[in-house]
Amino acid sequence: MGALQKAVAKLHEDVSQWSAKLNNGLNELKMEFKGELKLQLKDLKDGLQREIKSKMLSLLELYLGRPSTSVTDGQSSVPIPAG
């Protein structure tokens, strides 16, 4: 095998290794991004749920014409009219 063929074969091998490393790095970044995105979506969901509960309580207070107190069973809040 000539020197040029050896150099081309070595270059091909190096490119294949770099490509594999790059693909591994990209896969790691994808997994990290997925995890971060899931956390952000969970935070957004939790915030929206709190906002919806708050708005529903405000509407209930408006409907009843008086403030209500909230009784918590550890999992969910059940509005109880004050008075």
C-alpha positions as a printed Julia matrix, in Angstrom:
83×3 Matrix{Float64}:
   0.0    0.0    0.0
   1.42   3.35  -0.97
   2.0    6.23   1.41
  -0.93   8.17  -0.06
  -3.31   5.25   0.43
  -2.13   4.84   4.04
  -2.67   8.54   4.7
  -6.17   8.41   3.19
  -7.03   5.3    5.23
  -5.76   6.98   8.42
  -7.74  10.14   7.64
 -10.86   8.06   7.01
 -10.39   6.28  10.35
  -9.88   9.61  12.17
 -12.99  11.12  10.58
 -15.02   8.06  11.59
 -13.82   8.39  15.2
 -14.55  12.13  15.29
 -17.98  11.48  13.84
 -18.74   8.89  16.52
 -17.55  11.26  19.27
 -19.65  14.07  17.83
 -22.74  11.86  17.67
 -22.21  10.75  21.28
 -21.86  14.37  22.36
 -25.01  15.36  20.5
 -26.95  12.5   22.09
 -25.79  13.61  25.56
 -26.89  17.18  24.81
 -30.29  15.95  23.61
 -30.81  13.99  26.84
 -29.73  16.95  28.97
 -32.0   19.3   27.01
 -34.94  16.89  27.35
 -34.47  16.7   31.11
 -34.24  20.49  31.45
 -37.28  20.97  29.23
 -39.3   18.5   31.3
 -38.44  20.43  34.48
 -39.42  23.74  32.9
 -42.71  22.31  31.64
 -43.49  20.87  35.08
 -42.81  24.26  36.68
 -45.05  25.94  34.1
 -47.82  23.39  34.68
 -47.62  23.83  38.46
 -47.74  27.62  38.1
 -50.73  27.44  35.79
 -52.56  25.1   38.16
 -51.98  27.51  41.06
 -53.19  30.42  38.94
 -56.32  28.52  37.86
 -57.13  27.55  41.47
 -56.68  31.16  42.55
 -58.95  32.45  39.77
 -61.58  29.81  40.55
 -61.52  30.77  44.23
 -61.9   34.44  43.29
 -64.87  33.6   41.07
 -66.44  31.55  43.87
 -65.99  34.45  46.29
 -67.56  36.8   43.75
 -70.45  34.37  43.21
 -71.05  33.92  46.95
 -70.61  37.6   47.64
 -68.16  37.03  50.49
 -64.63  35.77  51.06
 -64.16  32.05  51.53
 -61.62  30.17  53.59
 -59.71  27.2   52.29
 -59.58  23.85  54.05
 -56.71  21.62  52.94
 -56.76  17.84  53.16
 -53.07  17.58  52.25
 -53.67  17.06  48.54
 -56.31  19.48  47.36
 -58.03  22.59  48.6
 -61.77  22.61  49.13
 -63.25  26.11  49.42
 -65.68  26.49  52.34
 -67.83  29.63  52.49
 -66.96  31.82  55.47
 -69.66  32.85  57.8
